Amino acid sequence: MKADTSWIIWALLSAGFAALTAIFAKVGIQNVNSDFATFIRTLVIIGVLAVILAATGNWQSPTSISGRTYVFLILSGLATGASWICYFRALQLGDAARVAPIDKMSVLLVAVFAVVFLGERLSAINWLGVTLIAGGTVLVALKA
């Protein structure tokens, strides 16, 4: 596969693992505080990433990173943490089959934010896709 399309494989793997995250988390948060469950999940991620960095030799000196990069990585980390806390709380309170699609409304928000803040452009067909995702999310979230 060409290097310029390998992102599709990684994105599909991400979607698959995200789906497993919802199922495993829904089972795992029974009888445990959702914030503590998020803490355990975070420790596991840190451990796995430490092993990956060590195994691949991709560790880099913290001083090689610019201040601007640190600011945005810290902001990203804070947003991720807030997202996980909210996601686990929602899973504890609601059905995984309805919580996860609402969480994926991030697709709509990423499209809007990318256009507004990053200057990216989406075609009419791209916007139609985003709109259909949003509509589908609402339909899946409805309690019938």
Beta strands, then each sheet from edge to edge (+ up, - down):
end
